[in-house]
């Protein structure tokens, strides 16, 4: 009788989507593993299994140039997406969630760990993204800021672009972007 109850409870948890990703009382989810099934762009991926029914995961603390939009791809967008594809697509990653689980578009927000380190930071170190902090998800702000400063000083990635191309990026308070 007891095992039948346990099976029913387990089935209910799975059907409700709580299988390993229910929020504890504090609101944030525990870390979990997933496979990156597709890279959407430099800072957004699809994962399997989904997190609370959502496949799209947006990387916390970074803003890679956009592939789509009315003016076409932003400068360095294709390179950022290709970098993410080489490093993430088809690979098992660890997702670490912040206090705010979703952005305004319904995407899950996470720090993504692959290949022994935080991929969010790696994007900044290599100049494939700029820093974009949105409280309350600022746990690694100092580390991410240092990574961007190093890339900027070395003129790595997008930081080596001429001002006329940099102005086409989003303005995230980093002294670039905001329109030409």
TIBAKE-63752 format. One record per atom (N, C-alpha, C): x, y, z; residue in three letters. Coordinates in pm, 1 decimal, decimal comma. Atoms other than C-alpha are relative to their C-alpha. Layout:
N
ATOM        X        Y        Z mardren
ATOM        X        Y        Z     ALA
...
END
This chain:
180
ATOM        X        Y        Z mardren
ATOM     82,0   -118,9      0,0     UNK
ATOM      0,0      0,0      0,0     UNK
ATOM     86,7    125,7      0,0     UNK
ATOM    -86,4   -116,2    -11,9     UNK
ATOM    278,9    238,1     92,3     UNK
ATOM     67,5     32,2   -133,3     UNK
ATOM    -66,5    -25,4    127,4     UNK
ATOM    462,1    196,1   -241,5     UNK
ATOM    -99,4     51,9   -103,6     UNK
ATOM    101,3    -51,7     91,8     UNK
ATOM    136,0    259,4   -429,9     UNK
ATOM    -21,1    149,3     23,9     UNK
ATOM     12,7   -143,1    -32,1     UNK
ATOM     99,2    593,1   -249,3     UNK
ATOM    121,6     77,6    -49,3     UNK
ATOM   -122,5    -65,7     45,2     UNK
ATOM    460,1    680,0   -325,3     UNK
ATOM     -1,1     17,6   -151,7     UNK
ATOM      7,1     -9,9    146,9     UNK
ATOM    405,6    604,0   -695,2     UNK
ATOM    -99,8    106,3    -43,1     UNK
ATOM    100,6   -101,6     32,6     UNK
ATOM     92,4    819,7   -703,8     UNK
ATOM     56,3    139,6     26,3     UNK
ATOM    -60,7   -129,6    -31,9     UNK
ATOM    276,1   1106,5   -533,6     UNK
ATOM    105,0     37,1   -103,9     UNK
ATOM   -102,0    -25,1    101,3     UNK
ATOM    568,2   1076,2   -775,5     UNK
ATOM    -64,8     37,3   -132,4     UNK
ATOM     70,7    -29,6    124,0     UNK
ATOM    330,2   1071,5  -1071,3     UNK
ATOM    -59,1    140,7      4,0     UNK
ATOM     55,4   -134,8    -13,9     UNK
ATOM    155,5   1384,7   -942,3     UNK
ATOM    108,7    105,9    -11,2     UNK
ATOM   -110,0    -95,8      8,7     UNK
ATOM    487,4   1564,7   -899,6     UNK
ATOM     48,4     15,3   -143,6     UNK
ATOM    -43,8     -5,1    139,1     UNK
ATOM    593,4   1476,2  -1253,8     UNK
ATOM   -103,6     71,6    -85,1     UNK
ATOM    105,0    -64,4     78,2     UNK
ATOM    256,9   1578,0  -1399,9     UNK
ATOM    -10,2    148,9     27,4     UNK
ATOM      5,3   -142,2    -34,6     UNK
ATOM    270,5   1910,6  -1217,3     UNK
ATOM    127,1     73,8    -36,1     UNK
ATOM   -124,1    -65,8     41,4     UNK
ATOM    620,6   1978,1  -1347,9     UNK
ATOM     93,4     27,1    113,8     UNK
ATOM    -84,8    -27,2   -115,3     UNK
ATOM    781,2   1968,2  -1006,4     UNK
ATOM    112,9   -100,0     11,9     UNK
ATOM   -103,7    102,4     -7,2     UNK
ATOM   1016,3   1680,0  -1082,6     UNK
ATOM    138,8     56,5      4,0     UNK
ATOM   -137,6    -47,2    -15,3     UNK
ATOM   1339,0   1824,0   -947,7     UNK
ATOM     18,0    148,3    -20,1     UNK
ATOM    -22,0   -142,5     21,2     UNK
ATOM   1273,2   2189,9  -1021,1     UNK
ATOM   -103,5     87,5     68,8     UNK
ATOM     94,7    -82,8    -74,3     UNK
ATOM   1008,7   2308,4   -779,0     UNK
ATOM     75,5    100,6     84,2     UNK
ATOM    -66,4   -104,2    -77,3     UNK
ATOM   1096,6   2630,9   -608,2     UNK
ATOM    -14,9    -27,5    148,5     UNK
ATOM     10,2     10,9   -144,0     UNK
ATOM   1182,2   2601,6   -240,8     UNK
ATOM    -61,6    126,7     56,3     UNK
ATOM     66,8   -116,3    -59,2     UNK
ATOM   1030,2   2849,9      5,0     UNK
ATOM     64,9    134,0    -34,8     UNK
ATOM    -68,3   -125,2     32,2     UNK
ATOM   1294,3   3114,5    -83,1     UNK
ATOM    -31,1     50,1   -139,3     UNK
ATOM     38,6    -44,5    132,3     UNK
ATOM   1168,6   3123,7   -441,2     UNK
ATOM     94,6    -42,2   -110,7     UNK
ATOM    -91,4     35,9    107,4     UNK
ATOM   1482,9   3030,0   -633,4     UNK
ATOM      7,4   -151,8    -14,2     UNK
ATOM     -9,8    142,7     27,7     UNK
ATOM   1535,0   2692,2   -793,7     UNK
ATOM    138,9    -50,9     35,4     UNK
ATOM   -132,6     57,9    -18,3     UNK
ATOM   1815,9   2455,3   -711,2     UNK
ATOM     69,3     -8,7   -136,4     UNK
ATOM    -71,9     20,4    125,8     UNK
ATOM   2086,6   2402,7   -970,8     UNK
ATOM    -50,4   -128,2    -64,6     UNK
ATOM     36,0    123,9     67,9     UNK
ATOM   2014,7   2143,4  -1234,6     UNK
ATOM     78,9    -13,2   -128,5     UNK
ATOM    -68,5     27,6    125,3     UNK
ATOM   2167,3   1982,6  -1539,6     UNK
ATOM   -100,0     -8,2   -112,8     UNK
ATOM     82,1      8,1    120,3     UNK
ATOM   2032,2   2000,4  -1891,6     UNK
ATOM     94,4    -14,6   -118,6     UNK
ATOM    -76,6      5,3    124,4     UNK
ATOM   2147,9   1953,6  -2249,1     UNK
ATOM    -44,2    117,9    -85,2     UNK
ATOM     32,4   -110,6     89,8     UNK
ATOM   2167,5   2252,8  -2480,4     UNK
ATOM    -38,4    -61,9   -133,7     UNK
ATOM     47,7     60,0    123,8     UNK
ATOM   1954,4   2139,8  -2771,4     UNK
ATOM     17,4     92,9   -119,8     UNK
ATOM    -16,6    -96,6    108,9     UNK
ATOM   1992,0   2461,2  -2972,9     UNK
ATOM     46,9    133,0     56,5     UNK
ATOM    -42,2   -135,5    -34,0     UNK
ATOM   2168,8   2795,7  -2956,2     UNK
ATOM    -84,5     94,6    -83,2     UNK
ATOM     84,1    -97,8     69,4     UNK
ATOM   1930,5   3079,0  -3042,5     UNK
ATOM     84,8    118,6    -43,8     UNK
ATOM    -98,3   -103,6     30,4     UNK
ATOM   2194,3   3350,9  -3024,7     UNK
ATOM    106,7     -5,3    108,2     UNK
ATOM   -112,5      5,6    -92,3     UNK
ATOM   2499,7   3439,0  -2818,4     UNK
ATOM    -35,2    -10,2    146,5     UNK
ATOM     36,1      0,8   -142,1     UNK
ATOM   2310,1   3474,5  -2491,1     UNK
ATOM   -130,5    -72,3     31,0     UNK
ATOM    124,9     74,1    -21,5     UNK
ATOM   2002,6   3252,3  -2533,8     UNK
ATOM     10,9   -138,1    -63,0     UNK
ATOM     -5,9    138,2     48,4     UNK
ATOM   1981,2   2874,8  -2565,9     UNK
ATOM   -131,0    -70,7     31,8     UNK
ATOM    110,7     88,8    -35,4     UNK
ATOM   1716,6   2603,6  -2566,8     UNK
ATOM     60,8   -119,1     71,2     UNK
ATOM    -50,5    113,8    -76,7     UNK
ATOM   1759,9   2326,0  -2312,5     UNK
ATOM   -104,4   -110,6      9,1     UNK
ATOM     84,2    116,4    -22,7     UNK
ATOM   1621,5   1980,6  -2255,2     UNK
ATOM     59,0    -77,4    117,6     UNK
ATOM    143,4    -24,6     -9,7     UNK
ATOM   1458,3   1891,1  -2030,2     UNK
ATOM    -27,9    147,0     32,4     UNK
ATOM     36,9   -138,3    -29,2     UNK
ATOM   1272,6   2221,4  -2000,9     UNK
ATOM      1,7     28,3    150,6     UNK
ATOM      6,1    -44,1   -138,8     UNK
ATOM   1280,7   2419,4  -1677,2     UNK
ATOM   -138,1     60,9     20,5     UNK
ATOM    138,7    -44,3    -24,9     UNK
ATOM    924,3   2460,7  -1547,7     UNK
ATOM    -77,6     17,6   -129,5     UNK
ATOM     72,1     -2,6    126,1     UNK
ATOM    798,0   2391,3  -1897,0     UNK
ATOM     57,8     94,0   -104,4     UNK
ATOM    -59,2    -97,5     92,7     UNK
ATOM   1021,2   2654,3  -2062,4     UNK
ATOM    135,5    -51,8    -48,9     UNK
ATOM   -126,5     44,8     58,7     UNK
ATOM   1300,1   2553,8  -2302,4     UNK
ATOM    102,6    111,6    -11,2     UNK
ATOM    -92,2   -111,0     22,4     UNK
ATOM   1449,5   2900,3  -2359,8     UNK
ATOM     64,1     46,0    130,2     UNK
ATOM    -77,4    -46,7   -114,7     UNK
ATOM   1723,9   2999,5  -2116,7     UNK
ATOM     83,1    119,4    -44,0     UNK
ATOM    -73,6   -123,7     26,6     UNK
ATOM   1864,8   3353,7  -2118,5     UNK
ATOM    109,8      9,3    103,1     UNK
ATOM   -114,4     -7,2    -89,5     UNK
ATOM   2212,6   3393,6  -1971,3     UNK
ATOM     -3,2    128,8     82,0     UNK
ATOM      3,3   -113,6    -92,3     UNK
ATOM   2223,7   3623,1  -1667,7     UNK
ATOM    128,1     82,7    -13,9     UNK
ATOM   -113,1    -91,6    -10,8     UNK
ATOM   2448,5   3929,4  -1668,4     UNK
ATOM     68,3     37,3   -129,6     UNK
ATOM    -65,1    -28,8    127,6     UNK
ATOM   2535,1   3943,7  -2038,7     UNK
ATOM   -102,2     37,6   -105,2     UNK
ATOM     83,4    -34,3    114,1     UNK
ATOM   2394,6   4092,2  -2356,8     UNK
ATOM     85,6    -14,6   -124,6     UNK
ATOM    -70,9     21,3    126,0     UNK
ATOM   2528,7   3948,1  -2682,4     UNK
ATOM    -74,9     74,0   -110,1     UNK
ATOM     67,7    -67,0    111,5     UNK
ATOM   2456,8   4131,4  -3007,1     UNK
ATOM   -110,4    -88,7    -58,6     UNK
ATOM    118,3     70,8     48,3     UNK
ATOM   2119,1   4035,8  -3156,5     UNK
ATOM     15,3    -42,7   -145,6     UNK
ATOM     -0,9     50,9    137,0     UNK
ATOM   2091,7   3818,8  -3467,2     UNK
ATOM   -115,7     56,1    -81,3     UNK
ATOM    119,5    -45,9     71,0     UNK
ATOM   1741,4   3935,2  -3555,2     UNK
ATOM    -34,0    142,3     36,2     UNK
ATOM     45,7   -135,2    -28,2     UNK
ATOM   1564,7   4263,3  -3557,5     UNK
ATOM    -23,6     75,2   -128,7     UNK
ATOM     35,3    -75,8    120,0     UNK
ATOM   1445,9   4531,6  -3795,2     UNK
ATOM    119,7     42,1    -84,7     UNK
ATOM   -118,2    -44,1     75,1     UNK
ATOM   1795,8   4644,5  -3895,0     UNK
ATOM     93,3   -113,3    -36,7     UNK
ATOM    -87,4    114,1     27,8     UNK
ATOM   1931,7   4293,3  -3940,1     UNK
ATOM     89,9    -27,9    119,0     UNK
ATOM    -87,7     35,6   -111,9     UNK
ATOM   2203,5   4138,1  -3725,0     UNK
ATOM     85,4    118,6     46,8     UNK
ATOM    -89,2   -101,8    -54,7     UNK
ATOM   2393,1   4368,7  -3492,9     UNK
ATOM    144,8    -43,5    -22,9     UNK
ATOM   -140,4     36,0     16,5     UNK
ATOM   2772,1   4384,2  -3528,1     UNK
ATOM     42,5   -106,6    100,7     UNK
ATOM    -58,1    108,7    -78,7     UNK
ATOM   2943,2   4070,7  -3395,2     UNK
ATOM   -101,6   -105,6     42,2     UNK
ATOM    104,7     94,5    -40,0     UNK
ATOM   2611,0   3882,8  -3355,2     UNK
ATOM     27,3   -140,8    -52,3     UNK
ATOM    -24,6    133,0     57,5     UNK
ATOM   2701,7   3597,9  -3591,1     UNK
ATOM    118,3    -67,7     68,5     UNK
ATOM   -117,5     57,4    -67,8     UNK
ATOM   3038,9   3549,8  -3424,0     UNK
ATOM    -35,1    -46,4    140,7     UNK
ATOM     40,2     38,3   -135,9     UNK
ATOM   2883,7   3544,5  -3075,6     UNK
ATOM    -84,8   -127,2     -3,0     UNK
ATOM     85,4    118,5     11,1     UNK
ATOM   2620,9   3290,5  -3184,0     UNK
ATOM     83,5   -122,7    -37,5     UNK
ATOM    -84,3    112,4     41,9     UNK
ATOM   2883,1   3071,3  -3356,1     UNK
ATOM     87,1    -47,6    116,1     UNK
ATOM    -79,7     35,9   -118,2     UNK
ATOM   3099,4   3080,7  -3041,5     UNK
ATOM    -83,3    -82,7     97,1     UNK
ATOM     89,3     73,6    -90,4     UNK
ATOM   2804,0   2969,4  -2828,8     UNK
ATOM    -33,1   -138,1    -57,2     UNK
ATOM     29,0    130,2     61,6     UNK
ATOM   2718,3   2692,8  -3077,0     UNK
ATOM    116,3    -97,5     18,5     UNK
ATOM   -118,3     87,4    -13,0     UNK
ATOM   3074,6   2554,9  -3071,9     UNK
ATOM     18,4    -48,2    142,6     UNK
ATOM    -27,8     33,2   -139,3     UNK
ATOM   3090,6   2558,6  -2692,7     UNK
ATOM   -115,7    -68,1     73,1     UNK
ATOM    115,8     45,9    -77,5     UNK
ATOM   2735,5   2464,1  -2591,2     UNK
ATOM    -90,8   -101,0    -69,7     UNK
ATOM    102,8     81,5     65,8     UNK
ATOM   2519,2   2297,5  -2855,2     UNK
ATOM     29,3   -149,3     10,7     UNK
ATOM    -11,1    144,7    -16,7     UNK
ATOM   2458,8   1930,6  -2780,3     UNK
ATOM     73,3    -43,6    125,3     UNK
ATOM    -77,3     32,1   -120,7     UNK
ATOM   2648,3   1949,7  -2451,0     UNK
ATOM    -84,6      9,6    125,5     UNK
ATOM     63,4     -4,1   -132,3     UNK
ATOM   2540,8   1883,4  -2096,3     UNK
ATOM     57,2    120,6     74,1     UNK
ATOM    -39,4   -119,2    -74,6     UNK
ATOM   2549,3   2202,4  -1889,2     UNK
ATOM    -65,9     -2,9    137,1     UNK
ATOM     60,3    -18,9   -131,9     UNK
ATOM   2476,7   2300,1  -1532,2     UNK
ATOM    -60,4    139,9      1,4     UNK
ATOM     69,9   -127,6     -8,7     UNK
ATOM   2221,9   2576,4  -1480,6     UNK
ATOM     -8,8     41,6    145,8     UNK
ATOM     10,7    -55,5   -134,8     UNK
ATOM   2242,2   2796,4  -1173,0     UNK
ATOM    -93,0    120,5    -10,4     UNK
ATOM    103,2   -101,5     10,2     UNK
ATOM   1942,3   3017,8  -1112,4     UNK
ATOM     21,6    111,4    101,5     UNK
ATOM     -5,2   -113,3    -90,8     UNK
ATOM   1922,7   3360,5   -954,9     UNK
ATOM   -133,1     16,5     70,8     UNK
ATOM    124,2    -24,6    -73,1     UNK
ATOM   1653,4   3506,9   -730,5     UNK
ATOM   -120,5     22,9    -92,2     UNK
ATOM    107,4    -19,8     97,3     UNK
ATOM   1449,0   3613,6  -1035,3     UNK
ATOM     13,7   -108,6   -106,0     UNK
ATOM     -9,6    118,0     85,7     UNK
ATOM   1372,0   3301,6  -1239,0     UNK
ATOM    -27,4     27,4   -146,9     UNK
ATOM     37,8    -25,5    139,1     UNK
ATOM   1219,1   3451,6  -1556,0     UNK
ATOM     13,4    147,0    -34,0     UNK
ATOM      0,9   -138,1     46,8     UNK
ATOM   1258,6   3763,7  -1766,3     UNK
ATOM   -140,0     35,1    -49,8     UNK
ATOM    132,7    -45,6     41,2     UNK
ATOM    967,5   3963,7  -1906,1     UNK
ATOM    -54,3    -73,5   -122,3     UNK
ATOM     42,2     78,0    116,3     UNK
ATOM    959,0   3738,0  -2214,6     UNK
ATOM    -29,8   -145,6     35,8     UNK
ATOM     29,1    135,0    -44,4     UNK
ATOM    908,7   3423,0  -2005,8     UNK
ATOM    117,1    -96,8     -9,2     UNK
ATOM   -116,7     87,0      8,1     UNK
ATOM   1259,6   3290,9  -2062,6     UNK
ATOM     57,4    -21,0    139,6     UNK
ATOM    -66,4     30,3   -126,5     UNK
ATOM   1434,8   3119,8  -1772,6     UNK
ATOM    133,7     71,8      1,8     UNK
ATOM   -127,5    -70,0    -16,3     UNK
ATOM   1733,2   3316,0  -1640,4     UNK
ATOM     96,8    -89,1     76,6     UNK
ATOM    -95,1     89,5    -65,9     UNK
ATOM   2049,0   3124,2  -1549,2     UNK
ATOM    144,0     36,3    -32,0     UNK
ATOM   -143,5      4,9     26,1     UNK
ATOM   2422,9   3116,9  -1515,8     UNK
ATOM     22,2   -138,9    -56,8     UNK
ATOM    -19,2    127,7     68,0     UNK
ATOM   2535,1   2840,0  -1751,0     UNK
ATOM    145,9    -42,4     15,3     UNK
ATOM   -134,2     53,5    -20,3     UNK
ATOM   2834,5   2623,2  -1663,0     UNK
ATOM     25,3   -112,6    -98,6     UNK
ATOM    -39,5    102,0     97,6     UNK
ATOM   3009,5   2420,1  -1932,2     UNK
ATOM    151,7      2,6    -12,6     UNK
ATOM   -144,4      5,9     20,8     UNK
ATOM   3363,7   2300,7  -1984,6     UNK
ATOM     81,2     49,9    117,4     UNK
ATOM    -75,3    -36,8   -118,5     UNK
ATOM   3467,9   2371,8  -1628,8     UNK
ATOM    -13,1    143,2     46,8     UNK
ATOM     14,5   -137,7    -44,2     UNK
ATOM   3359,6   2734,4  -1604,0     UNK
ATOM   -134,8     58,6    -37,1     UNK
ATOM    124,6    -69,9     27,7     UNK
ATOM   3079,0   2986,6  -1625,6     UNK
ATOM      4,7     57,2   -141,4     UNK
ATOM      2,0    -45,0    139,2     UNK
ATOM   2990,3   3045,0  -1989,9     UNK
ATOM    -34,5    148,2     -9,5     UNK
ATOM     35,4   -142,9     -1,2     UNK
ATOM   2835,8   3386,0  -1910,6     UNK
ATOM    128,4     83,6      8,1     UNK
ATOM   -127,4    -71,3    -17,3     UNK
ATOM   3179,9   3504,1  -1793,7     UNK
ATOM     88,4    -15,5   -123,8     UNK
ATOM    -83,3     25,4    117,7     UNK
ATOM   3353,5   3343,0  -2091,6     UNK
ATOM    -41,5     90,1   -116,6     UNK
ATOM     45,9    -91,1    105,0     UNK
ATOM   3135,0   3546,8  -2330,2     UNK
ATOM     59,5    139,6     17,4     UNK
ATOM    -55,5   -132,6    -27,5     UNK
ATOM   3251,8   3866,2  -2161,2     UNK
ATOM    151,4      2,1    -18,3     UNK
ATOM   -146,0      7,0     12,5     UNK
ATOM   3617,7   3758,4  -2144,4     UNK
ATOM     45,8      6,3   -145,1     UNK
ATOM    -37,7      7,9    141,8     UNK
ATOM   3625,3   3693,2  -2518,0     UNK
ATOM    -56,7    115,3    -82,8     UNK
ATOM     55,5   -114,2     71,6     UNK
ATOM   3432,3   4008,0  -2610,2     UNK
ATOM   -117,8    -32,5    -89,6     UNK
ATOM    118,0     35,9     78,1     UNK
ATOM   3126,0   3831,2  -2749,0     UNK
ATOM   -127,9     60,5     56,3     UNK
ATOM    117,2    -59,7    -63,6     UNK
ATOM   2890,3   4019,7  -2515,7     UNK
ATOM     45,8    116,3     85,8     UNK
ATOM    -27,6   -106,3    -96,1     UNK
ATOM   2868,1   4323,5  -2294,6     UNK
ATOM    -77,3    -28,3    128,0     UNK
ATOM     61,5     16,4   -130,8     UNK
ATOM   2774,8   4337,2  -1929,0     UNK
ATOM   -140,0     60,5     -0,5     UNK
ATOM    137,6    -47,7    -11,1     UNK
ATOM   2401,0   4372,2  -1861,5     UNK
ATOM    -57,3    -54,0    130,4     UNK
ATOM     44,8     43,0   -132,8     UNK
ATOM   2306,1   4354,9  -1494,3     UNK
ATOM   -141,4     50,2     28,2     UNK
ATOM    137,4    -33,5    -35,2     UNK
ATOM   1943,4   4346,9  -1381,6     UNK
ATOM    -28,6    -58,6    137,7     UNK
ATOM     31,8     49,3   -133,7     UNK
ATOM   1877,4   4325,7  -1006,3     UNK
ATOM   -134,2    -72,5     -2,1     UNK
ATOM    -86,5     45,1   -107,9     UNK
ATOM   1814,7   4106,0   -822,0     UNK
ATOM    106,2   -103,4    -42,4     UNK
ATOM    -94,6    102,2     46,4     UNK
ATOM   2025,4   3870,1  -1041,1     UNK
ATOM    138,7     60,9    -23,0     UNK
ATOM   -130,8    -65,0      8,9     UNK
ATOM   2362,5   4027,4   -962,6     UNK
ATOM    106,9    -70,5     84,5     UNK
ATOM    -89,6     75,3    -88,1     UNK
ATOM   2537,4   3755,2   -760,8     UNK
ATOM    147,4      9,5    -42,8     UNK
ATOM   -138,4      1,8     49,1     UNK
ATOM   2851,0   3755,4   -981,7     UNK
ATOM     38,7    130,6    -69,5     UNK
ATOM    -21,8   -128,0     66,7     UNK
ATOM   2848,6   4123,7  -1080,5     UNK
ATOM    146,8     39,9     -4,2     UNK
ATOM   -140,3    -43,0     -3,2     UNK
ATOM   3207,0   4196,6   -971,1     UNK
ATOM     85,2    -84,4    -94,1     UNK
ATOM    -76,6     90,1     86,4     UNK
ATOM   3350,4   3893,4  -1151,1     UNK
ATOM    -31,0     25,9   -147,6     UNK
ATOM     38,5    -27,3    137,8     UNK
ATOM   3155,0   3965,1  -1467,9     UNK
ATOM     52,8    135,9    -45,5     UNK
ATOM    -51,2   -133,7     33,5     UNK
ATOM   3255,9   4332,5  -1458,6     UNK
ATOM    150,2     -6,5    -30,3     UNK
ATOM   -144,8     15,4     24,9     UNK
ATOM   3625,5   4233,9  -1432,8     UNK
ATOM     26,2    -65,9   -135,2     UNK
ATOM    -16,5     69,1    128,2     UNK
ATOM   3588,3   3998,7  -1730,5     UNK
ATOM    -20,6     97,5   -116,2     UNK
ATOM     23,1    -97,7    106,0     UNK
ATOM   3443,8   4279,8  -1942,5     UNK
ATOM    113,7    101,2     -7,3     UNK
ATOM   -109,2    -97,5     -0,9     UNK
ATOM   3713,0   4525,7  -1833,8     UNK
ATOM    124,7    -55,9    -67,0     UNK
ATOM   -117,3     63,1     62,3     UNK
ATOM   3986,0   4280,2  -1935,6     UNK
ATOM    -16,1     -7,0   -151,8     UNK
ATOM     24,2      8,6    144,4     UNK
ATOM   3828,5   4226,2  -2279,2     UNK
ATOM      5,9    138,6    -64,1     UNK
ATOM      0,8   -135,7     54,7     UNK
ATOM   3778,1   4597,6  -2329,5     UNK
ATOM    141,9     56,5    -10,3     UNK
ATOM   -138,6    -48,1      2,1     UNK
ATOM   4138,4   4682,7  -2237,0     UNK
ATOM     81,6    -67,2   -110,1     UNK
ATOM    -72,5     74,8    103,2     UNK
ATOM   4264,8   4413,4  -2474,8     UNK
ATOM    -62,2     18,9   -139,1     UNK
ATOM     73,2    -23,4    124,8     UNK
ATOM   4018,4   4531,2  -2745,8     UNK
ATOM    -39,7   -131,7    -66,8     UNK
ATOM     43,9    131,2     47,0     UNK
ATOM   3892,6   4173,3  -2773,9     UNK
ATOM   -144,1      4,7    -48,8     UNK
ATOM    136,2     15,5     47,9     UNK
ATOM   3585,6   4089,0  -2976,0     UNK
ATOM    -64,1    130,8    -39,3     UNK
ATOM     73,6   -120,0     38,5     UNK
ATOM   3326,2   4360,4  -3007,1     UNK
ATOM     70,0    127,4     45,5     UNK
ATOM    -70,9   -118,7    -48,6     UNK
ATOM   3553,2   4597,7  -2812,3     UNK
ATOM    104,9     48,8    -99,4     UNK
ATOM    -92,7    -41,5    104,5     UNK
ATOM   3781,6   4608,7  -3116,7     UNK
ATOM    -69,7     60,9   -120,6     UNK
ATOM     75,0    -57,7    111,4     UNK
ATOM   3504,6   4731,8  -3346,2     UNK
ATOM     14,7    151,7     -1,8     UNK
ATOM     -4,0   -146,7      6,9     UNK
ATOM   3516,5   5089,5  -3473,9     UNK
ATOM   -126,7     61,2     59,9     UNK
ATOM    114,7    -64,9    -64,1     UNK
ATOM   3284,2   5339,5  -3301,2     UNK
ATOM   -127,3     -1,8    -84,0     UNK
ATOM    116,6      0,3     87,2     UNK
ATOM   3051,9   5350,0  -3603,8     UNK
ATOM    -76,8   -131,4      1,5     UNK
ATOM     69,0    129,4    -11,2     UNK
ATOM   2971,4   4980,7  -3556,2     UNK
ATOM    -43,7    -24,6    144,3     UNK
ATOM     35,5     18,1   -141,3     UNK
ATOM   2972,6   4981,8  -3174,1     UNK
ATOM   -130,6     71,1     35,4     UNK
ATOM    120,3    -76,5    -33,3     UNK
ATOM   2695,8   5241,1  -3169,1     UNK
ATOM   -127,2    -74,1    -38,2     UNK
ATOM    117,9     77,5     41,8     UNK
ATOM   2460,6   4986,3  -3332,3     UNK
ATOM    -42,9   -102,2    104,8     UNK
ATOM     34,7     94,8   -106,1     UNK
ATOM   2462,9   4772,5  -3016,4     UNK
ATOM    -96,0     64,7     99,1     UNK
ATOM     88,4    -51,0   -104,4     UNK
ATOM   2218,3   4806,1  -2727,8     UNK
ATOM     81,6     77,8    102,7     UNK
ATOM    -64,6    -78,6   -105,1     UNK
ATOM   2308,4   5069,5  -2468,7     UNK
ATOM    -29,1    -66,3    134,0     UNK
ATOM     13,6     65,3   -129,9     UNK
ATOM   2369,0   4879,8  -2143,8     UNK
ATOM     81,8     73,6    106,0     UNK
ATOM    -74,6    -78,6    -96,8     UNK
ATOM   2555,8   5160,0  -1966,3     UNK
ATOM    150,0    -28,0      0,3     UNK
ATOM   -141,3     33,7      9,3     UNK
ATOM   2897,2   5041,3  -2085,1     UNK
ATOM     77,3     94,4    -90,2     UNK
ATOM    -67,8    -99,0     83,3     UNK
ATOM   2979,2   5346,6  -2296,7     UNK
ATOM     -5,6    -31,3   -148,4     UNK
ATOM     20,5     31,7    142,2     UNK
ATOM   2869,9   5187,7  -2626,3     UNK
ATOM   -148,4    -13,5    -25,6     UNK
ATOM    138,2     27,2     37,0     UNK
ATOM   2547,7   5143,0  -2815,6     UNK
ATOM    -90,4    119,1     12,0     UNK
ATOM     99,3   -104,5    -14,2     UNK
ATOM   2234,1   5342,9  -2819,5     UNK
ATOM    -31,7     72,4   -128,8     UNK
ATOM     32,4    -60,0    128,9     UNK
ATOM   2220,1   5429,2  -3189,8     UNK
ATOM    110,7     88,2    -51,7     UNK
ATOM   -104,6    -81,5     67,2     UNK
ATOM   2444,9   5604,0  -3439,1     UNK
ATOM    -52,3    137,3    -34,3     UNK
END
